[in-house]
């Protein structure tokens, strides 16, 4: 898809050092090599040296320029990372022995590389669960000082020549925050708008979704969305946003004009904010499996430094695309 080619091209204009915590996985190695071919490197693969090297031998890529291997069992960095882990978690009563053990965990090791400035971003989740991947990022990298919360979104690349004329959209939050309140929903919307600019280079047009459009239904869940819009507009008065809008009113121009006349967003949204994780997760999977969209994510936002999660069913191409995303996030 052209949007994904553009994503990689924009990332290649500002390469960043990305560390992959699952270097023992063949898909991760293949994705890393493709990222190097695209000019996104340098890249570090974390994992057992023998296993990582075996994959590189099969790919005829041993000694590839820009590709590094870190085995936590033998790395010269591990002792220092154990000390850093202890410093970060001592308020939780963590002992030196526990810190030493955790520093050998590839997810933690990779996140500590980013925390310590030895890499600019990290990607995991091809093997580890989302909860494991996100936990390591939250504990080791932490929330950005100016972020209200850490949330996630999916970059949805639409099929070529889509009737809507769109090539890509941002869906949030579809992977992390289960039931945001109005203030959290507003924060997710603001973060997704920033991500739209950062990754797509587009002017965000934010729709806060609901089962109601402009008062067509009354319910406390609708009120949450309208309250979120009020907070969002107060905090970001220059941001183009509207709600509450049903999906068709947000996406289809004729429906938007009918259901929400005068709205600057209705029918033209490129950032969709779902009211809870039920709606978001179901919505992105319908768009992916029935609509034919390529779903990249969940992409995390609100961290002090970039860290992202892969699906355990990911392909090597998914790994490369997520490296490109993380590279663009590192450029901020």
Secondary structure, DSSP 8 states (H G I E B T S, - for coil): -HHHHHHHHHHHTT---EEES-TTSHHHHHHHHHHHHTT---EEEES-HHHHHHHHHHTT-TT-TTEEEE-TTT-TTHHHHHHHHHHHHGGGT--HHHHHHHTTSHHHHHHHHHHTTSSSEEEE-SSS-HHHHHHHHHHHT-B-TT-S--EEEEEEE--TT-TT---EEEEESSSS-SS--HHHHHHHHHHHHHHIIIII----EEEEE-S-STTSS--HHHHHHHHHHHHHHHH-TTSEEEEEE-HHHHH-HHHHHHHSTT-SSTT--SEEE-SSHHHHHHHHHHHHHTT--EEEEEEEESBSSEEEE--TT--HHHHHHHHHHHHHHHT-
